[in-house]
Amino acid sequence: MTTDQLVQDSQINLESWGKERGIKQFMVNFTDILGMQRTKLVPIRAIGRMQKGGAGFAGFAGGMDYMPSHPDMLVMPDADAVVQIPWQKDLAWVPGNPVMKNEYSAQAPRNVLRKQIADAAELGLHFKIGVEPEFSLLNADGTSVSDVLDSRTKPCYDQQSMMRNYHIISEVSDYMLEMGWGCYQADHEDANGQWEMNWDFDDVLRMADQLSFFKFMIKYVAEKHGMRASFMPKPLPTLTGNGLHAHISAWDGTGKDAKTNLFAGSGDTPAGRHGLSETAAHFLGGMLKHGTGMTVICCPTVNSYKRIGAPSTASGATWAPKDITWAGDNRVHLVRVPGGGRMELRLPDGATNPYLMPAVIMAAGLDGVRNKIDPGDTHDMDRVVDADKVVEPAKLPQNMLDGLRSYEADTQLTETMGEEFSKSFLKLKHREWENYMTHFTQWERDNTLDI
């Protein structure tokens, strides 16, 4: 990606900011291609130097597609995104933008997203996003639900479970409110031990940072109480998987300068009748066009396809899409349009990279805007009850290898996401698939040993 000012343009001096708040250490953070968060601990005496020159990481060791022979990958802290950690007041967390050889690393997920943000701004579009992260509270070894009394067939919104886990959920909610995120609800979800927490939607980069921090935060709080918080798409075989639905809108500015929702509209078209503008309809058309290609970014693990390809679960529904369809306020489709100038992509799961997920949504949707792609008509019937009335739509990939091949075949999408990123992502994920394929399972022994 092209070089811009490597020292992040910010009014915040991290050293001064930290001294005012009693900060002793900074966690300089980046997220690697496979979604793992990496960090270096920097004392306040050195944070000024890091803000100007970056914290050094060995990219090969840090989950990036570099070799041991590459020079340091320097992570430039984005001071505007710094967070005072609410449960450890003398510690701050600051995400950064990786730099390699004096240029922003084109394979670093946060940089991939920043490129899409810049491309959208050229079209006068500034995206905001809201997320619905689902996670499971499991026992420490991850083999079962931590709350042994949480055993109902339909446990969604269960009040008694909420009280038994109140200490976890309320602690995290309080932290979000303290940080100004605007937490507005939390609930027990459809699977035993499954939870969801919601906070106010925001500019896309800020929300990606918040989602990264949220995952860090809920895992810490759960571990403190002897549990494991897991975003694994399908952590328990018979239960509903962990999704991460994304609500997308485009505005005429960022932050408080955003006055007009450019996705809100009306008209005598399928999209218009559901409250979408022409621009939003074209964005939706782009997402549908690239639905198979974007799947492996939104559903990036072998386990992901046990969620989107699952038969009915113990509760009676999977709440996960299988086909490339859209509708109004109907939760069994790839895209739901509940009104209010936004659309909900129901494809992503809890394993998705917080930066790559919105990046691929924007890359796909902006193609629709540029080329005025028609999303077609809705599928407003119930695709479960009325399955015999549905014209068979395109299917989502059924496993990770199909997902990788679909992404690789969608050359327009891979080029928009960046050739270096796409090449590195495909290389690392194919390696992951090959590693999986060397693993022998009990199912194979049970079903083929005596053939």
N, C-alpha and C positions, 0 to 999 in steps of 0.2 A: 504494500500500500504506500501511497505517497507520503513523504515526510512533511510534517508541519512542525510547529514549535514544540520541541521535545520537553522543555520545562513547562509543566501544566500551567495554563493561564488562570490564576486564582488570586483573589484578594486575601486569602488565608495564608499566613505564615505559620507553618505547623509547630515550630518551636514556641512561638509566642502564644499560639492557641493552646498548646499543651500546658505551658506554665500557668496560664490563667485558670486552668481546670485541675491542676494537681496531677497531670499525667507524668508518669515516670518512663513508660515504655510504649512503643508503637508496634503493632503488627502490620507490616507492609505485605499486602495480600495480592495474589493473582490466581485465576482459575485456569487450569490447563485444558488441553483439547478434550480430554475424556471426562472433564467435570470435577476433578479433584481440586480442592482449594489448597494452595501452597502459601507459606508465609515465612518471613524473617522477622525476628524480634530486634527492634532498634531502640536503644535508649534515647531519651530526649536530647541528650548532649550531641547526638549525631544525626538527628532527624533533619536538620537544616541542610546538611551535606547531601543526605539522601533525596531531599526534595529537589535539589538542583541537579544531582548527578545520577540518581537512581540507586536502588538496592540491588546488589549483584547476586544472580542465581546461575547455576549451571543448568542450561536449558535441557540438556539430555537427561539429567537426573530429576528435573522438575516436570516430567510428563509432556515435554514438547518434542517435536520431530527435528531435533538437532543432534549432532554428534558430539562425543567427548572433546573433539578437537575444536569445536566452535568457541569463540570468546564468550565472556560473561554475557548473559541476558540481563539487561538492566531494567528494573521495574520502577517506572516513574510514578510516585504517589499522586493520586488525584485528590488534592487537598479539599476540594469542594465536597467530597464524599466521605470525609473522615467522620468516625463515630466514636464517641466515648462509650466504652462498654459498660452497660448499666449495672452488671453484677460484679464488675471489677473496675472501680472508678479511677484507678491510677493507670489503666491500660486503654489504649485507643486502637481502633481497627481502621485501616485505610486501604482501599483497593487501588491498584495501579495499572498502568499500561506498559506492557513489556516492549523493550527496544532491543534490536539486534543490529550490530554494525551501524549504529547511528541512524537507524530508521525504525519506525514502529514495526514490530513483528506482525506480518500479515497473517500468521497462523494463530495468533493469540485471540481467544474468543472475545475479550472485551474490545479489542481493536476491530475485529470483524463487525461487531455491533456498531461501533462508532462510524465505520465506513457506511453502513446502511443508513444511519441517522443523517450523515452528511449528504448522501444521495437523495434522501427524502426531502431534505431542506431545500435542495435545488428545485424541487417541484412545488415548494411552498407548503409542504406537509410536515407536521411535527407530531410524532406519535406519542400517545399515552397508553399505558397498559395496566390492567389489574390482573392479579393472579389468585388462584384458588388452590394453594398447596395442600394436598392430602398426605398424611403420614400415619404410620402405625406405631403404637407404643407396645413394644415387645419386651420379653424378659431379656436379661443381659446377654444370653447366648443367641438370641434372635430366633428361637425355635417355636415360640408360642406367644400368645397375647399375655401381656404382663398382668392384666386384671382378670383373675380367674373367674370372677362373678359376671364378667361381660360375655354372656353365652347365648343371648337371644338370637333367634333366627332372623329377625328384622330389628337390629339394634339402633337404627338411625335415630338421632335426636334423643337417645335414652337419657332420662333425667338422673337416674340413680348412678349411672356410669359417670355422668358429668360431676356429680358430687364426689365420687371416689377418686377422680383424677383432677379435682379442682385445683389442687396445689401446683400441678404442672401447668395447666392451661392458664390459670389466673396469673401465675408468675410471669409467663411469657407475654401475656396480654398487657400487664403492667409495664413491662420493659418497652413494648412497642409504643404505648401511650407516652411514656417518658421520652422516647426518642422523636415524638411528633409524627408517627406514622398514621395515626388515626385508626387504630384497631376498632372495628365496629361489630364483629361477631365471631363466635367460635362455636363449633358443634361436633357432636359425635356423628360420624359418617356411617355409610351403609355396611361396612364390615366390622366385625368385632375388633376392638382395639384401634379403630381407625378414627382419625380426627382431621378437622380442617379449621384453619384460622384465616380471617380476612382482614385486610386493612385497605386504606384509601388508595385508589389508582393514582398513578403519577407518571411523569415523563419517563420514557422507556429506559434510559440508562440508569436513572435513579432507582426505578423499580427493579432492574436486574441486580443492582448492588444490594438492594434491600432483600431480595429473594436469597442471594448468596448469604447475607448475614443471618437471615431467618433460619436457614438450614443449620448454620453454625450454632445459633442460639438454642434452638429447640433440642439439638443433639446434646449440647452441654447440660441443659436443665434436666433432661431425661437421665443422663449418666449420673448426675449429682444425686438423683433419687433411685439409683440402682436399676434403671431401665435402659432400653435402647430405642431411640426414635429412628425409624427407618422410612426412607422415601423410595425403597425398592418397589418397582411397579406391581409385582405380584409376590408379596412376601410369604403368603400362606395359600396353599393351592385351591381351596374351595371358596375362598372369600373374595369379595370385590377388590380390585387392584387400586393402587394409589395413582390418581390422575393429577394433573396440574393444568386446569383449564385457564386459558388466557383470553381476557376481554380487551379488544383492540378498538381504538378510536384515533382519529387524526384531527389536529387542531391548527389554528393559524398562528400559533406561537408556543413558546415553552413556559413552564412555571406560571407565575401570575400574569404574564403577558398573553396567555392563551385565553381568548375571549369567545371564539366561535368554534363549535364542533363541526368540522368539515364532512363528517360522516353522517350527520343528521339531515334528513330530507324526506321528501314524499313524491308521489307520482304514480301514474297508472302503469307501473311495471311490477313484476314480482318483488324486486328489491324495494322499490318505492313504497309499495303497500305495507312493507315491514319497517318503514321509517328510515330507510337508507337513501343517501344522496347518490347521484350518478357516479361520483368518485368512489364512494364506498362500494357500490355495486361492482365496479371494475376491479377494485382491490379484492373483493370476494371472488370474482372470476379468476384472478391470478392465483389465489390460494387453491381453488378447486383444480385449476390446470396443473399446478405443481404438487398436488396432494400426495401422489406416490413418492415423488422425489424428496419432499420435505420430511417424510415419515421418519427416516433414520436419524434425523437431527432431533426431532421431537420425542422419538421413542428409541433411544440409542443403545439399548443393551439386549442381549439374548433373552433375558427375562421379560423385556417390554412386550414381546409378542404373545406372552401368556396372558396379558391384560387385554390387548385390542383384538386378539383372536380367540378369546375365551368363550366357552359355552356359558350358559346361565350359572350364576353362583348360588350359594346357600340362601341368599336373600331373595333370589328370583330375577335379578338383573345384573348386568355388568357395568352399565353406565358408560361404556366405552364404544367408540365408533368402529365399524368394520368396513364401511363403504364411503365413497367420496360423494356425499350428498349434503344439501343444506336445507334448512327449514326455518320457520318462525320460532316460537317459544316451545321447542320440542327437543328433549335431551337425548334422543337416540341417533342424532346425526353428527357428521363431522363438524359442521358449523351450525350453531344456533344463533338466531337473530332475535333477541328478546325485546328489541325496541330501544329507543333512547339514543340512536345514532352510534351504536356499537355492535360488534359481533363477537361471539365466543367460539374460539377454536377449542374443541374438546379432545383433540388428538394427543397433546403432550402428556407425559407421565412424570412421576416424581424424580426420575433419573435424568431428565433433560438438563442440559447445561443452561444455567440462568441467562447467559449472554447469547449463546447460539440459537436458542429457541426464539426469542424475539427477532434476532437477525434474519433467520430463515423465513419467518412470517413476513417480514418487511420485504425481503428479496423477492418472494413469490408474489406478494400483493402489489408491489410497485411495478412488476411486469404487467399486471393487469391494468394498472392505471395508465402506463405509457402506451399500451396497445389496445386500450378500451375493450377488454375482454368481457363478454356477456356471461354472467354466472348461470344463465338459464333459469328454469322454473324451480320452484320449491318441491320438496317431497313432504308435504304437510300431513300426510296420513301417518298413522303409527306403523312403523316398519316392522314391528313385531306382530301386532294383531292383523295388519293388512298386508302381510308379506306377499300374498298371491296377486295383489293389485299393483305391485311395484315393478316398473321397468328396471331390469337388472342394471345397477350402476357399476362403475369401476370399483374394484376392490383395493383396499389397502394391502401393502406387502404383508405376508403371513409369517415371515421370520426375518432375522437380522440380515442374512445374506441377500434375500430379496430386496430388503430396504437399501442396502449398500449398492446393489446393482441398479436399482431405480434412481438413486441419487446420482450415480456415475453416468447413467444414460441421459439424465436431464442436464445437458451441457449448458443450457442457458442459466439454470439455477447454480450450477457449480461455478460458472464464470462470474456470476453476480456476487456470490459469496466470496470469491477470490480464488484464483487458480492455485496459489501456494497453500492456502488453508485447505481447500478441497483435496488436493493431492495428499497432504499430511493427514487429514482426517481419515480419508479412505485407507491409507497405508496402515495407520494404527488400529483402525476398527477391523480391517481384514485380518490383521495379526490376532486380534482378540477373538474373532470368529474361528480362526484356525486352531487357536488354543482350546477353545470350547469343543471343537470337533475331535480333539484327542482324548476327551473325557468320556469314560465309559460309565453308563448308568445302570441302576438295578433293573429298570424297565427293559433294557436290551437283554439282560441275562434272563429275566422272567419270560420274555416273549420269543427269544431266538436261540436259546441255549440248546434246545432239543429239536430244532428244525432239521 
